[in-house]
Amino acid sequence: MEEQKQKTSALQAIRSELKAPKSQYNKFGKYNYRNLDDILSAVKPLLTKYPCKLDLTDSVVEIGGWHYIEATATFTDVTGQTVSKAYAREPEVKKGMDAPQITGTASSYARKYALNALFLIDDTYDADTNEYQQANQQNQPQQNNQYQYQNQQYQQYNQYGGNY
C-alpha cells in the first residue's frame, strides 16, 4: 500500500507542478500551441527532481485499413509503471515533405498526445483538437467524406479496446 502511495505521489506531484506553456505560434492559423519538445523540456527537470523515468516508444498498427503510429509513454519509478498510448495517422501526401518526414510528424503528434494523457495536460482549446474544431466549425468548409470515414474508424477502434 505504501509503495502505491509513493508512486501516486510522484506522478501526482509531476502532474501538479508541470508547466508546459504554448510557446509556439502558428502565423497562418494565428494561434499559440505547444509541441512535443515544449512538453519534454518542461518535464525533464521534474523527472530528475523525483526518482522516476519516462520512456517514449513508437510502433505501427493497422486500424480499419489505415496505418497509424502508436506512441507509448511509460512513466516508471521504483514501484512500477504507468502507461499512456496515443495514435496518429500519416497523411498519404504532405506537400513539401518526403516519407520519413511525414512519419516523423505523425510520431511527434502521437507522442505529444500520449504525454498529454499521462500528465493530464489540457489541450481543450488547442487548434488541433476536436473541441477547437467544433467551436470554429461554422467558419470552416464541410469536411470531405474520406476524412469523416477515417475519423469514424478511429473512434470505433478506441471504443472497442484502443487506448488513447
N, C-alpha and C positions, 0 to 999 in steps of 0.2 A: 504493500500500500504506500509506504513512504517513497519507494522508487518511482512509482507512478506520479506521485505528488511532485517530486523533483522534476520529472520530465515535463509535466504540465506547466510547472512554474517557469522553466527555462523557455519553453515555446511561448507561453503567455507573456513573459517579460519581453521577449523579442517582438511579439505582435504589438504590444502596447508602446514600446519605445521606437519602433521602426518609423522613420520619416523618409519617404521616397517622393520628393517633390516632382512636379511635372515641369522639368527643366528644358524640355524640347518644345520647339514651336513649328507648326506647320503653316507656312505662309499662304499656301493655296487655300486650305480649309479655315485658316485663321483661328486655330485653337492650340492650346498647350497640351502636352501629353508626356508621359514617362515611358521610357523604353526599358529593355532588359538590363542594359548597363546601369541605368539610374537605380534600379532596384538592387542589383548586385553591389553597387558601390555603397548603398545605404546599409545593406545587411551584413557585409563582411566585418565591419568593426564589432557588431553585436555578436557575431559568431565567435570572435576572439574573446569578447567580454565574458560570454557564458561558455562552459565546456561542451561545445556541440560542433557539428559539421553539417554542411549542405552539399549534396551531390545532385547534378543535373545530367540526365541521360535522354537520348532520343532513340526511337525505333520507328519503323514504317509499318503501318497497319492498313488493311483494306476495309473500307466501310461502304457498303452499297455500291460497289464497283469503282470507288474512288480511293486513291492512296492518300493517307493522312500521315503527318508527322505526329507521333505520340511523345510528348515530353513528360518526363517523370522527375519531380523534385522530391528528394529524400532527405528529411531532417533527421539527424542521428545524434544522440547523446549517450551517456553511459547506461541509460536504462532502456534504450530501444530506438525504434524508428517511427516516423510519421511520414506517410507518402501522399503526394498530390499529383494528379495527372491532368493534362490538357491536350487538346488536339487542334491541328491547323492543316488545311489542305493547300497544296501547291496549286496555283493557277496554271492552266495549260500554257499560257503565254503571258509574259510580263515584258512590256516594251522596254528595251534598253538593258535587259538582264539575260545572262546565259543561265543554263540549267543549274549549276552549283549555287549561283546567287539566289535563284528562286527557292531552292531547297533551304538555303540559309535563312531567308526571310521567314519561311514557314516555321523553321526551328525556333528562331528568336521569338516569334509571335506565340507559339505554343508554350515555350519556356516562361515567357512573361506571365501568361495566364495560369500556369501551374504554380508559380511563385505567388501570384495574387491570391489564389485559393489557399495556399499553405499559410501565408502570413496575414490573411484577411485584409488585403489591400482593396479598397473600394474604388472601382473604376466606373461607377454608375454613369458618370457624366463624361467619360472619355469618348471621343468621336468614333472610336471603332467598336463601341458596344451596342447591343440591341436597344437598350434604353435610350441612348442618344439618337439612334437612327429612328426609333418610333416617335420620339418627341419632335424630330425635324422632318418626318415623312411627308407632311403636307407641302413642303418646299422641294421635294425630290421627285423625279420621274419614277413611275412604277418599275419595280424590279422585273427582270425578264424571267420567263418560266423555268429556264435551266437553273438559275440561281435558287429559285424557290424550291425546286425539286431537290437540289443538293442540300439545302438547309433542312428540308423535311427529313431526308435520310439521316442527316447528322443528329437531329433531335430524336428520331426514333432510336438510333444507336444509344444515345445517352439514357433514354427511358428504359431500355432493356439491357442494362448491365454495364454500359460505358461509364467511366468516371470522368468528371470534368472539374 
